[in-house]
């Protein structure tokens, strides 16, 4: 469930980044995309190492 939510937010942030002309909004969307990608990678590492949590 947590990965689904991160994926939905990742898609939204990527779309905003791709369609905005505002440099401040684009920079913020870049930060969000990087943060979510880092979190998704961490979640993936946790689930592939066999350590499952109730949030994954």
C-alpha positions as CSV (number, residue, x, y, z in Angstrom):
1,X,0.0,0.0,0.0
2,X,2.8,2.4,0.8
3,X,4.5,1.7,-2.5
4,X,1.2,2.4,-4.3
5,X,0.9,5.7,-2.6
6,X,4.5,6.7,-3.4
7,X,3.9,5.6,-7.0
8,X,0.9,7.8,-7.3
9,X,2.7,10.8,-5.8
10,X,5.7,10.1,-8.0
11,X,3.5,10.2,-11.1
12,X,1.8,13.4,-10.1
13,X,5.1,15.1,-9.3
14,X,6.6,14.0,-12.6
15,X,3.6,15.3,-14.5
16,X,3.8,18.7,-12.7
17,X,7.5,18.9,-13.4
18,X,7.0,18.1,-17.1
19,X,4.1,20.6,-17.6
20,X,4.9,23.6,-15.5
21,X,6.7,26.7,-16.9
22,X,7.3,28.0,-13.4
23,X,11.0,27.4,-12.4
24,X,10.2,27.4,-8.7
25,X,7.5,24.8,-9.1
26,X,9.7,22.7,-11.3
27,X,12.5,22.8,-8.7
28,X,10.1,21.8,-6.0
29,X,8.7,18.9,-8.2
30,X,12.3,17.8,-8.8
31,X,12.9,17.6,-5.0
32,X,9.7,15.7,-4.5
33,X,10.6,13.2,-7.3
34,X,14.1,12.6,-5.8
35,X,12.6,12.1,-2.3
36,X,10.0,9.7,-3.5
37,X,12.5,7.8,-5.6
38,X,14.8,7.5,-2.6
39,X,12.0,6.2,-0.5
40,X,10.8,3.7,-3.2
41,X,14.3,2.4,-3.5
42,X,14.6,2.0,0.3
43,X,11.2,0.2,0.4
44,X,12.3,-2.1,-2.4
45,X,15.6,-2.9,-0.6
46,X,13.6,-3.7,2.6
47,X,11.2,-6.0,0.8
48,X,13.8,-7.8,-1.3
49,X,16.0,-8.4,1.7
50,X,13.3,-10.4,3.4
51,X,12.5,-7.8,6.0
52,X,8.8,-7.2,5.5
53,X,7.0,-4.5,7.5
54,X,3.3,-3.8,7.8
55,X,3.7,-0.7,5.6
56,X,5.2,-2.5,2.6
